[in-house]
Amino acid sequence: MLEHLKKIVSIFRNRYITATVLFVLWIAFFDQTSLIYDIHLTRKENQLKAQKVYYEKQTQVAIEQLKELQTNPANMEKFAREKYFMKKSNEDVYVLVDKNNNLVDTLNIKAK
């Protein structure tokens, strides 16, 4: 054990090795742009890129729905019933959800 400690101390007596080790430690942990911070930023960048792809797909879906609504008035009524649960004055709308509060089905039953 003592021999290993003497070897380590003798290595760090060289000022270039000591300076290099201190520099690496400083860059890795203490600097404003440390490696840990850089890894954090890289992860955040990847998350934001994934969100960008998701929102671009959602934008395309919304554009397609808008075109569909603008071309056919019957589609507008279907969209209002399915997305916003709108109903006519003489009917009842029942919304079914599962355990996770996700929409299962909607039933439009005319009132008597």
C-alpha positions in Angstrom: 0.0 0.0 0.0 2.8 2.4 0.9 4.6 1.6 -2.3 1.6 2.4 -4.4 1.2 5.7 -2.6 4.9 6.6 -3.2 4.5 5.8 -6.9 1.4 8.1 -7.1 3.2 10.9 -5.3 6.3 10.6 -7.5 4.1 10.8 -10.6 2.5 14.1 -9.3 5.8 15.6 -8.6 6.1 16.3 -12.3 4.5 19.7 -12.7 3.3 18.9 -16.2 1.4 15.9 -15.2 -0.1 17.7 -12.2 -1.1 20.7 -14.4 -2.6 18.3 -16.9 -4.6 16.4 -14.3 -5.9 19.6 -12.7 -6.8 21.0 -16.2 -8.8 17.9 -17.0 -10.6 18.0 -13.7 -11.4 21.7 -14.1 -12.8 21.2 -17.6 -14.7 18.1 -16.7 -16.4 19.4 -13.5 -15.8 23.0 -12.6 -15.8 25.1 -15.8 -18.9 27.0 -17.0 -18.9 24.8 -20.1 -18.0 21.5 -18.3 -18.4 18.1 -19.9 -21.3 17.4 -17.5 -23.1 20.5 -18.6 -22.4 19.7 -22.3 -23.9 16.2 -21.8 -27.0 17.8 -20.3 -27.3 20.3 -23.2 -27.0 17.4 -25.7 -29.8 15.5 -24.0 -32.0 18.6 -24.0 -31.2 19.2 -27.7 -32.3 15.6 -28.5 -35.5 16.1 -26.6 -36.3 19.3 -28.4 -35.6 17.7 -31.8 -38.0 14.9 -30.9 -40.6 17.5 -29.9 -40.0 19.4 -33.1 -40.7 16.3 -35.2 -43.9 15.5 -33.2 -45.3 19.0 -33.6 -44.5 19.1 -37.3 -46.5 15.9 -37.7 -49.3 17.4 -35.6 -49.2 20.5 -37.8 -49.6 18.3 -41.0 -52.6 16.5 -39.4 -54.2 19.8 -38.6 -53.6 21.1 -42.1 -55.2 18.0 -43.6 -58.2 18.4 -41.2 -58.6 22.0 -42.2 -58.6 21.2 -45.9 -61.2 18.5 -45.2 -63.4 20.9 -43.3 -63.2 23.6 -45.9 -64.2 21.3 -48.8 -67.3 19.6 -47.3 -69.9 21.1 -44.9 -70.9 17.5 -43.8 -67.3 17.1 -42.6 -67.7 20.2 -40.4 -70.6 18.7 -38.6 -68.8 15.4 -38.1 -65.7 17.2 -36.8 -67.8 19.2 -34.3 -69.5 16.1 -33.1 -66.4 14.0 -32.7 -63.9 16.6 -31.3 -66.1 19.0 -29.4 -69.1 16.7 -28.5 -71.6 19.1 -30.0 -75.1 17.9 -30.5 -78.4 18.9 -32.0 -81.2 20.2 -29.7 -83.2 16.9 -29.9 -80.5 14.4 -29.0 -78.3 13.3 -26.1 -74.6 12.6 -26.3 -72.9 9.9 -24.1 -69.1 9.9 -23.8 -67.5 6.7 -22.7 -64.0 6.7 -21.1 -61.8 3.9 -19.9 -59.9 3.6 -16.6 -57.2 5.9 -17.8 -59.7 8.6 -18.7 -59.2 8.0 -22.5 -62.0 8.4 -24.9 -63.5 5.0 -25.9 -66.5 5.8 -28.0 -69.3 8.4 -28.3 -72.9 7.4 -28.8 -75.5 9.9 -30.3 -78.9 8.8 -29.1 -82.0 10.8 -30.2 -84.3 12.0 -27.5 -87.9 10.8 -27.6 
